[in-house]
């Protein structure tokens, strides 16, 4: 329990530090990079990724720490492995309930025992 609280706090801190670094490196939050993605969108995606990871770690019904999370334009992609089909479904439910998640691409594999 204590570990989960520390990880959640650390995730929030990392997100704030990332947001501050991005803000310091640009003149405007609406400027775009070469890929056409705004700096604001990258910050939002990073915040979503951090929140998703924290929620997955804290979820009692998801028994895996081998889940990798990527977010692009609010679409969260899950890769890695979980021990059962129930864990795969539960992980998707946890992620879909995170604020800012537009949709979930669940590419989790069920690990053989």
MMTF fields as JSON, N, C-alpha, C and O atoms, coordinates in Angstrom:
{
  "mmtfVersion": "1.0.0",
  "mmtfProducer": "UNKNOWN",
  "numBonds": 451,
  "numAtoms": 452,
  "numGroups": 113,
  "numChains": 1,
  "numModels": 1,
  "chainsPerModel": [1],
  "groupsPerChain": [113],
  "chainIdList": ["A"],
  "bondAtomList": [4, 2, 8, 6, 12, 10, 16, 14, 20, 18, 24, 22, 28, 26, 32, 30, 36, 34, 40, 38, 44, 42, 48, 46, 52, 50, 56, 54, 60, 58, 64, 62, 68, 66, 72, 70, 76, 74, 80, 78, 84, 82, 88, 86, 92, 90, 96, 94, 100, 98, 104, 102, 108, 106, 112, 110, 116, 114, 120, 118, 124, 122, 128, 126, 132, 130, 136, 134, 140, 138, 144, 142, 148, 146, 152, 150, 156, 154, 160, 158, 164, 162, 168, 166, 172, 170, 176, 174, 180, 178, 184, 182, 188, 186, 192, 190, 196, 194, 200, 198, 204, 202, 208, 206, 212, 210, 216, 214, 220, 218, 224, 222, 228, 226, 232, 230, 236, 234, 240, 238, 244, 242, 248, 246, 252, 250, 256, 254, 260, 258, 264, 262, 268, 266, 272, 270, 276, 274, 280, 278, 284, 282, 288, 286, 292, 290, 296, 294, 300, 298, 304, 302, 308, 306, 312, 310, 316, 314, 320, 318, 324, 322, 328, 326, 332, 330, 336, 334, 340, 338, 344, 342, 348, 346, 352, 350, 356, 354, 360, 358, 364, 362, 368, 366, 372, 370, 376, 374, 380, 378, 384, 382, 388, 386, 392, 390, 396, 394, 400, 398, 404, 402, 408, 406, 412, 410, 416, 414, 420, 418, 424, 422, 428, 426, 432, 430, 436, 434, 440, 438, 444, 442, 448, 446],
  "bondOrderList": [1, 1, 1, 1, 1, 1, 1, 1, 1, 1, 1, 1, 1, 1, 1, 1, 1, 1, 1, 1, 1, 1, 1, 1, 1, 1, 1, 1, 1, 1, 1, 1, 1, 1, 1, 1, 1, 1, 1, 1, 1, 1, 1, 1, 1, 1, 1, 1, 1, 1, 1, 1, 1, 1, 1, 1, 1, 1, 1, 1, 1, 1, 1, 1, 1, 1, 1, 1, 1, 1, 1, 1, 1, 1, 1, 1, 1, 1, 1, 1, 1, 1, 1, 1, 1, 1, 1, 1, 1, 1, 1, 1, 1, 1, 1, 1, 1, 1, 1, 1, 1, 1, 1, 1, 1, 1, 1, 1, 1, 1, 1, 1],
  "groupList": [{"groupName": "UNK", "atomNameList": ["N", "CA", "C", "O"], "elementList": ["N", "C", "C", "O"], "formalChargeList": [0, 0, 0, 0], "bondAtomList": [1, 0, 2, 1, 3, 2], "bondOrderList": [1, 1, 2], "singleLetterCode": "X", "chemCompType": "L-PEPTIDE LINKING"}],
  "groupTypeList": [0, 0, 0, 0, 0, 0, 0, 0, 0, 0, 0, 0, 0, 0, 0, 0, 0, 0, 0, 0, 0, 0, 0, 0, 0, 0, 0, 0, 0, 0, 0, 0, 0, 0, 0, 0, 0, 0, 0, 0, 0, 0, 0, 0, 0, 0, 0, 0, 0, 0, 0, 0, 0, 0, 0, 0, 0, 0, 0, 0, 0, 0, 0, 0, 0, 0, 0, 0, 0, 0, 0, 0, 0, 0, 0, 0, 0, 0, 0, 0, 0, 0, 0, 0, 0, 0, 0, 0, 0, 0, 0, 0, 0, 0, 0, 0, 0, 0, 0, 0, 0, 0, 0, 0, 0, 0, 0, 0, 0, 0, 0, 0, 0],
  "groupIdList": [1, 2, 3, 4, 5, 6, 7, 8, 9, 10, 11, 12, 13, 14, 15, 16, 17, 18, 19, 20, 21, 22, 23, 24, 25, 26, 27, 28, 29, 30, 31, 32, 33, 34, 35, 36, 37, 38, 39, 40, 41, 42, 43, 44, 45, 46, 47, 48, 49, 50, 51, 52, 53, 54, 55, 56, 57, 58, 59, 60, 61, 62, 63, 64, 65, 66, 67, 68, 69, 70, 71, 72, 73, 74, 75, 76, 77, 78, 79, 80, 81, 82, 83, 84, 85, 86, 87, 88, 89, 90, 91, 92, 93, 94, 95, 96, 97, 98, 99, 100, 101, 102, 103, 104, 105, 106, 107, 108, 109, 110, 111, 112, 113],
  "secStructList": [7, 2, 2, 2, 2, 2, 2, 2, 2, 2, 2, 2, 2, 2, 2, 2, 2, 2, 2, 2, 2, 2, 2, 2, 2, 7, 1, 7, 6, 6, 7, 5, 7, 6, 6, 1, 7, 5, 2, 2, 2, 2, 2, 2, 2, 2, 2, 2, 2, 2, 2, 2, 2, 2, 2, 2, 2, 2, 7, 6, 6, 7, 7, 7, 1, 7, 3, 3, 3, 3, 3, 3, 6, 6, 3, 3, 3, 3, 3, 3, 3, 3, 1, 1, 2, 2, 2, 2, 2, 2, 2, 2, 2, 2, 2, 2, 6, 1, 6, 6, 7, 7, 3, 3, 3, 3, 7, 7, 3, 3, 7, 7, 7],
  "xCoordList": [0.827, 0.0, 0.873, 0.647, 1.853, 2.734, 3.494, 3.677, 3.935, 4.665, 3.797, 4.267, 2.529, 1.615, 1.447, 1.425, 1.33, 1.176, 2.423, 2.321, 3.584, 4.841, 4.921, 5.3, 4.56, 4.618, 3.632, 3.947, 2.448, 1.475, 2.006, 1.897, 2.573, 3.126, 4.284, 4.385, 5.15, 6.294, 5.822, 6.398, 4.793, 4.257, 3.738, 3.96, 3.046, 2.547, 3.676, 3.602, 4.708, 5.866, 6.569, 6.94, 6.751, 7.414, 6.625, 7.21, 5.318, 4.474, 4.631, 4.731, 4.653, 4.811, 6.178, 6.285, 7.221, 8.573, 8.634, 9.209, 8.045, 8.031, 7.32, 7.805, 6.166, 5.402, 6.209, 6.195, 6.905, 7.719, 8.877, 9.187, 9.51, 10.613, 10.139, 10.802, 9.002, 8.472, 8.126, 8.41, 7.506, 7.144, 8.36, 8.314, 9.435, 10.652, 11.355, 12.077, 11.145, 11.848, 11.1, 11.63, 9.892, 9.112, 8.634, 8.534, 8.346, 7.827, 6.323, 5.75, 5.682, 4.231, 3.767, 4.313, 2.779, 2.262, 1.522, 1.239, 1.21, 0.5, 1.437, 0.971, 2.726, 3.652, 3.683, 3.385, 4.042, 4.045, 5.438, 6.285, 5.642, 6.917, 6.783, 5.741, 7.822, 7.815, 6.754, 6.329, 6.31, 5.314, 3.898, 2.958, 3.717, 2.385, 1.673, 0.502, 2.327, 1.744, 2.107, 3.275, 1.117, 1.395, 2.103, 1.999, 2.815, 3.504, 2.465, 2.673, 1.361, 0.297, -0.217, -0.496, -0.344, -0.814, 0.196, -0.183, 1.485, 2.513, 2.476, 2.646, 2.256, 2.149, 0.918, 0.986, -0.211, -1.437, -1.222, -1.621, -0.595, -0.343, 0.564, 0.35, 1.564, 2.463, 1.718, 1.936, 0.85, 0.061, -0.874, -1.028, -1.493, -2.389, -1.595, -2.029, -0.436, 0.399, 0.772, 0.7, 1.17, 1.556, 0.38, 0.534, -0.789, -1.982, -2.388, -2.764, -2.311, -2.663, -1.742, -2.199, -0.44, 0.519, 0.237, 0.259, -0.027, -0.317, -1.589, -1.631, -2.617, -3.872, -3.724, -4.318, -2.938, -2.706, -1.949, -2.259, -0.958, -0.207, -1.091, -0.913, -2.032, -2.904, -4.12, -4.812, -4.392, -5.584, -5.402, -4.44, -6.335, -6.264, -6.644, -6.275, -7.376, -7.838, -6.935, -7.297, -5.773, -4.802, -3.516, -2.874, -3.143, -2.003, -0.763, -0.156, -0.384, 0.815, 1.531, 0.908, 2.838, 3.654, 4.386, 5.285, 4.005, 4.646, 3.78, 3.683, 3.155, 2.301, 3.002, 3.387, 3.163, 3.796, 2.697, 1.77, 2.816, 1.775, 2.358, 3.396, 1.686, 2.029, 0.735, -0.317, 0.828, -0.356, -0.044, 1.001, -0.951, -0.827, -2.22, -3.13, -2.372, -3.64, -4.774, -5.909, -4.452, -5.465, -5.769, -6.553, -5.152, -5.358, -4.241, -3.063, -4.62, -3.664, -3.471, -4.437, -2.207, -1.863, -1.219, -0.275, -1.737, -1.195, -0.48, -1.053, 0.763, 1.502, 2.134, 2.19, 2.6, 3.206, 2.427, 1.75, 2.526, 1.854, 1.15, 1.562, 0.081, -0.694, -0.935, -0.874, -1.208, -1.35, -2.654, -2.717, -3.708, -4.995, -5.818, -5.526, -6.855, -7.782, -8.517, -8.832, -8.793, -9.463, -8.595, -9.102, -7.282, -6.37, -6.311, -6.22, -6.362, -6.341, -7.578, -7.479, -8.742, -9.985, -9.995, -10.415, -9.529, -9.494, -8.569, -8.896, -7.42, -6.481, -7.137, -6.999, -7.833, -8.508, -9.577, -9.73, -10.311, -11.335, -10.709, -11.205, -9.614, -8.935, -8.505, -8.725, -7.895, -7.378, -8.513, -8.402, -9.59, -10.687, -11.363, -12.033, -11.192, -11.789, -10.903, -11.303, -9.713, -8.807, -9.245, -9.514, -9.307, -9.706, -8.735, -7.518, -9.279, -8.46, -8.224, -7.751, -8.547, -8.354, -9.508, -10.673, -9.159, -10.165, -10.545, -11.72, -9.542, -9.791, -8.579, -7.516, -8.772, -7.721, -7.474, -8.407, -6.199, -5.791, -5.1, -3.969, -5.796, -5.305, -4.575, -5.2, -3.233, -2.406, -1.707, -0.654, -2.306, -1.698, -1.773, -2.772, -0.735, -0.671, -0.915, -0.542, -1.531, -1.739, -0.55, -0.311, 0.193, 1.412, 1.056, 0.116, 1.823, 1.64, 2.198, 3.224, 1.506, 1.974, 3.203, 3.721],
  "yCoordList": [-1.179, 0.0, 1.245, 2.155, 1.299, 2.462, 2.667, 3.8, 1.563, 1.653, 2.293, 3.133, 1.894, 2.459, 3.959, 4.722, 4.389, 5.813, 6.585, 7.687, 6.019, 6.67, 6.776, 7.82, 5.684, 5.701, 6.707, 7.397, 6.793, 7.773, 9.191, 10.025, 9.464, 10.786, 11.086, 12.188, 10.112, 10.298, 10.53, 11.352, 9.824, 10.019, 11.423, 12.024, 11.96, 13.33, 14.34, 15.321, 14.113, 14.998, 14.963, 16.004, 13.76, 13.627, 14.363, 14.995, 14.283, 14.951, 16.465, 17.145, 16.983, 18.43, 18.877, 19.896, 18.129, 18.475, 18.449, 19.347, 17.426, 17.341, 18.554, 19.153, 18.913, 20.047, 21.334, 22.16, 21.51, 22.706, 22.741, 23.799, 21.61, 21.559, 21.872, 22.607, 21.323, 21.594, 23.068, 23.687, 23.642, 25.062, 25.959, 26.986, 25.594, 26.409, 26.359, 27.288, 25.279, 25.101, 25.699, 25.735, 26.162, 26.712, 28.114, 28.48, 28.884, 30.235, 30.227, 31.11, 29.218, 29.163, 27.724, 26.858, 27.45, 26.087, 25.651, 24.465, 26.581, 26.208, 25.976, 25.649, 26.133, 25.879, 24.397, 23.573, 24.05, 22.649, 22.206, 22.994, 20.907, 20.327, 19.892, 20.103, 19.292, 18.849, 17.811, 17.674, 17.073, 16.027, 16.574, 15.832, 17.851, 18.432, 18.247, 18.612, 17.701, 17.518, 18.719, 19.101, 19.314, 20.494, 20.092, 18.956, 21.039, 20.806, 20.496, 19.619, 21.209, 20.96, 19.538, 18.922, 19.007, 17.632, 16.643, 15.646, 16.922, 16.031, 16.021, 14.969, 17.179, 17.257, 16.497, 15.732, 16.701, 15.979, 14.475, 13.735, 14.016, 12.587, 12.047, 10.938, 12.809, 12.379, 12.295, 11.37, 13.255, 13.238, 12.036, 11.386, 11.743, 10.585, 9.307, 8.445, 9.176, 7.986, 7.792, 6.677, 8.871, 8.801, 8.358, 7.508, 8.929, 8.584, 7.132, 6.422, 6.695, 5.311, 4.34, 3.36, 4.621, 3.735, 3.668, 2.586, 4.806, 4.837, 4.057, 3.311, 4.226, 3.525, 2.019, 1.233, 1.614, 0.18, -0.43, -1.539, 0.296, -0.201, -0.309, -1.213, 0.6, 0.601, -0.298, -0.531, -0.805, -1.636, -3.017, -3.729, -3.369, -4.664, -5.813, -6.963, -5.497, -6.55, -6.742, -7.472, -6.099, -6.28, -6.799, -6.103, -8.026, -8.664, -8.699, -9.758, -7.595, -7.583, -6.25, -5.189, -6.326, -5.115, -5.087, -4.271, -5.967, -6.057, -5.423, -5.937, -4.305, -3.595, -2.304, -1.505, -2.11, -0.904, -0.006, -0.477, 1.281, 2.244, 3.326, 3.91, 3.589, 4.721, 5.446, 4.828, 6.777, 7.577, 8.527, 9.177, 8.606, 9.556, 10.099, 9.349, 11.406, 12.095, 11.495, 11.387, 11.105, 10.553, 9.086, 8.502, 8.483, 7.054, 6.294, 6.475, 5.444, 4.702, 3.307, 2.584, 2.938, 1.6, 0.825, 1.299, -0.367, -1.249, -2.418, -3.086, -2.665, -3.825, -4.493, -3.912, -5.703, -6.449, -7.717, -8.233, -8.221, -9.487, -9.43, -8.722, -10.194, -10.37, -11.864, -12.625, -12.299, -13.73, -14.36, -15.577, -13.545, -14.147, -13.191, -11.999, -13.756, -12.952, -11.948, -10.845, -12.326, -11.417, -10.193, -9.074, -10.404, -9.284, -8.375, -7.155, -8.955, -8.167, -7.27, -6.085, -7.848, -7.084, -6.017, -4.883, -6.391, -5.451, -4.275, -3.133, -4.546, -3.481, -2.489, -1.277, -2.992, -2.11, -1.267, -0.085, -1.864, -1.118, -0.001, 1.126, -0.324, 0.686, 1.858, 3.016, 1.558, 2.595, 3.431, 4.654, 2.789, 3.531, 4.497, 5.434, 4.277, 5.169, 6.348, 7.18, 6.432, 7.544, 8.773, 8.689, 9.898, 11.14, 11.492, 11.449, 11.836, 12.223, 11.109, 11.361, 9.872, 8.738, 8.717, 8.594, 8.841, 8.823, 7.391, 7.082, 6.521, 5.103, 4.29, 4.833, 2.97, 2.064, 1.017, 0.381, 0.847, -0.244, -1.279, -1.08, -2.379, -3.39, -4.485, -5.373, -4.412, -5.414, -6.321, -6.89, -6.45, -7.276, -8.753, -9.21, -9.468, -10.904, -11.627, -11.133, -12.775, -13.589, -14.541, -15.367, -14.402, -15.177, -16.619, -16.885, -17.548, -18.964, -19.231, -18.674, -20.092, -20.425, -21.262, -21.626],
  "zCoordList": [0.0, 0.0, 0.0, -0.797, 0.869, 0.967, -0.35, -0.795, -0.971, -2.242, -3.316, -4.084, -3.368, -4.365, -4.151, -5.116, -2.893, -2.609, -3.026, -3.566, -2.782, -3.174, -4.687, -5.218, -5.395, -6.851, -7.432, -8.401, -6.848, -7.337, -7.139, -8.038, -5.981, -5.712, -6.655, -7.193, -6.851, -7.747, -9.175, -9.888, -9.599, -10.943, -11.141, -12.192, -10.142, -10.22, -10.267, -11.007, -9.493, -9.487, -10.833, -11.375, -11.373, -12.672, -13.75, -14.631, -13.681, -14.673, -14.581, -15.602, -13.376, -13.183, -13.68, -14.363, -13.346, -13.797, -15.319, -15.935, -15.923, -17.382, -17.98, -18.939, -17.408, -17.92, -17.802, -18.714, -16.696, -16.517, -17.513, -18.06, -17.749, -18.705, -20.117, -20.849, -20.498, -21.838, -21.963, -22.988, -20.914, -20.94, -21.046, -21.724, -20.395, -20.417, -21.77, -22.132, -22.515, -23.779, -24.962, -26.073, -24.742, -25.847, -25.512, -24.341, -26.521, -26.306, -26.148, -25.51, -26.736, -26.716, -26.625, -27.31, -25.802, -25.662, -26.917, -27.085, -27.789, -29.005, -30.185, -31.277, -29.998, -31.096, -31.406, -30.541, -32.636, -33.021, -33.393, -33.812, -33.222, -33.642, -35.096, -35.717, -35.632, -37.022, -37.307, -38.454, -36.296, -36.518, -36.518, -36.805, -36.205, -36.19, -34.859, -34.745, -33.862, -32.541, -31.687, -31.613, -31.045, -30.228, -28.943, -28.482, -28.386, -27.111, -26.038, -25.199, -26.066, -25.1, -25.172, -24.144, -26.391, -26.562, -25.992, -25.377, -26.197, -25.652, -24.134, -23.517, -23.526, -22.072, -21.609, -20.647, -22.288, -21.937, -22.033, -21.134, -23.115, -23.292, -22.198, -21.708, -21.814, -20.738, -19.408, -18.625, -19.161, -17.929, -17.904, -16.87, -19.034, -19.123, -18.88, -18.116, -19.521, -19.355, -17.891, -17.373, -17.223, -15.812, -14.952, -14.074, -15.201, -14.425, -14.674, -13.742, -15.921, -16.256, -15.526, -14.939, -15.566, -14.887, -13.395, -12.808, -12.778, -11.343, -11.023, -10.045, -11.836, -11.598, -11.802, -11.063, -12.798, -13.006, -11.829, -11.392, -11.319, -10.161, -8.926, -8.11, -8.787, -7.625, -7.743, -6.752, -8.934, -9.15, -8.512, -8.799, -7.655, -6.986, -7.922, -7.683, -8.98, -9.892, -11.115, -12.037, -11.133, -12.219, -11.594, -10.807, -11.949, -11.295, -12.179, -12.341, -12.736, -13.562, -13.472, -13.461, -13.409, -13.491, -14.828, -15.03, -15.732, -17.047, -18.13, -19.244, -17.79, -18.745, -19.142, -18.288, -20.439, -20.978, -21.54, -22.198, -21.273, -21.638, -22.537, -22.225, -23.651, -24.523, -24.839, -25.001, -24.926, -25.23, -26.37, -26.379, -27.33, -28.433, -28.731, -29.085, -28.585, -28.835, -28.003, -28.469, -26.764, -25.865, -26.068, -25.32, -27.079, -27.339, -26.635, -26.945, -25.686, -24.874, -25.457, -25.702, -25.677, -26.15, -25.013, -24.381, -24.76, -23.738, -24.407, -25.267, -24.017, -24.498, -23.279, -22.195, -23.474, -22.388, -22.136, -23.026, -20.912, -20.6, -19.255, -18.336, -19.173, -17.945, -17.751, -18.717, -16.513, -16.268, -16.759, -16.932, -16.99, -17.376, -18.234, -18.336, -18.847, -19.651, -18.77, -19.215, -17.518, -16.584, -16.31, -16.229, -16.168, -15.941, -17.163, -17.026, -18.344, -19.583, -19.651, -19.97, -19.349, -19.365, -18.27, -18.5, -17.081, -15.956, -16.252, -15.93, -16.862, -17.21, -18.167, -18.001, -19.146, -20.108, -19.413, -19.721, -18.483, -17.741, -16.911, -16.896, -16.22, -15.397, -16.273, -15.919, -17.409, -18.3, -18.886, -18.967, -19.288, -19.92, -18.956, -19.389, -17.644, -16.644, -16.264, -15.449, -16.837, -16.543, -17.344, -18.542, -16.665, -17.317, -18.455, -18.276, -19.606, -20.752, -21.75, -22.858, -21.373, -22.284, -23.281, -22.903, -24.565, -25.624, -25.978, -26.17, -26.063, -26.349, -25.909, -25.611, -25.877, -25.424, -26.5, -26.992, -26.861, -27.756, -26.87, -26.426, -26.623, -25.693, -26.461, -27.04, -26.46, -27.144, -26.132, -26.42, -24.938, -23.895, -24.281, -24.836, -23.988, -24.237, -22.913, -21.849, -22.987, -21.803, -21.696, -22.577, -20.589, -20.387, -20.056, -19.307, -20.627, -20.316, -18.933, -18.541, -18.199, -16.831, -16.854, -15.798]
}
